């Protein structure tokens, strides 16, 4: 390895999480980089707010966009489950985790939702309206770390609770 930079890409919003690198569903042996984009929600103030974010998957060799995902706008200040008595200040997105089947698991901390994402039809967008591309679980609490994977198991820890899922 020469240490030579392969590419650089400006993003439309801030990155506040670690990237995940792996093979994504439907892309064969091609490696991808996945990050969450958007500004953290901040403390739970009694003011309305609108928080938008996006997940971006790019080709690890070229930086070209492979697909994106956008959750519904979060219309409250602070993340889900954060109160003045129990403040939770996570990044807008957790780091992503890529499963062996190429599914991306990531926590949308604003809304307290864990998403499983895959661009099943290859159109460059993971659509909320397509159950083959997006599934979710509402933990009702922001998350400070990425989902963890073990054999037949997905574990998600949020500010207020933990959940374990199995496919067995």
ZIMO-V941362 format. One record per residue. N is the residue number from 1. RES is the residue in one small letter. SS is DSSP state (~ for helix, > for strand, _ for the rest). Layout:
N_RES_SS + N_RES_SS
//
This chain:
1_x__ + 2_x__ + 3_x__ + 4_x__ + 5_x__ + 6_x__ + 7_x__ + 8_x__ + 9_x__ + 10_x__ + 11_x__ + 12_x__ + 13_x__ + 14_x__ + 15_x_> + 16_x__ + 17_x__ + 18_x__ + 19_x__ + 20_x_> + 21_x_> + 22_x_> + 23_x_> + 24_x__ + 25_x__ + 26_x__ + 27_x__ + 28_x__ + 29_x__ + 30_x__ + 31_x_> + 32_x_> + 33_x_> + 34_x_> + 35_x_> + 36_x_> + 37_x_> + 38_x__ + 39_x__ + 40_x__ + 41_x__ + 42_x__ + 43_x__ + 44_x__ + 45_x__ + 46_x__ + 47_x__ + 48_x_> + 49_x_> + 50_x_> + 51_x_> + 52_x__ + 53_x__ + 54_x_> + 55_x_> + 56_x_> + 57_x_> + 58_x_> + 59_x_> + 60_x__ + 61_x__ + 62_x__ + 63_x__ + 64_x__ + 65_x_> + 66_x_> + 67_x_> + 68_x_> + 69_x_> + 70_x__ + 71_x__ + 72_x__ + 73_x__ + 74_x_> + 75_x_> + 76_x_> + 77_x__ + 78_x__ + 79_x__ + 80_x__ + 81_x__ + 82_x__ + 83_x__ + 84_x__ + 85_x__ + 86_x__ + 87_x__ + 88_x__ + 89_x__ + 90_x__ + 91_x__ + 92_x__ + 93_x_> + 94_x__ + 95_x__ + 96_x__ + 97_x_> + 98_x_> + 99_x__ + 100_x__ + 101_x__ + 102_x__ + 103_x__ + 104_x_> + 105_x_> + 106_x_> + 107_x_> + 108_x_> + 109_x__ + 110_x__ + 111_x__ + 112_x__ + 113_x_> + 114_x_> + 115_x_> + 116_x_> + 117_x_> + 118_x__ + 119_x__ + 120_x__ + 121_x__ + 122_x__ + 123_x__ + 124_x__ + 125_x_> + 126_x__ + 127_x__ + 128_x__ + 129_x__ + 130_x__ + 131_x__ + 132_x__ + 133_x__ + 134_x_> + 135_x_> + 136_x_> + 137_x_> + 138_x_> + 139_x__ + 140_x__ + 141_x__ + 142_x__ + 143_x__ + 144_x__ + 145_x__ + 146_x__ + 147_x__ + 148_x_> + 149_x_> + 150_x_> + 151_x__ + 152_x__ + 153_x_> + 154_x_> + 155_x_> + 156_x_> + 157_x_> + 158_x__ + 159_x__ + 160_x__ + 161_x__ + 162_x_> + 163_x_> + 164_x_> + 165_x_> + 166_x_> + 167_x__ + 168_x__
//
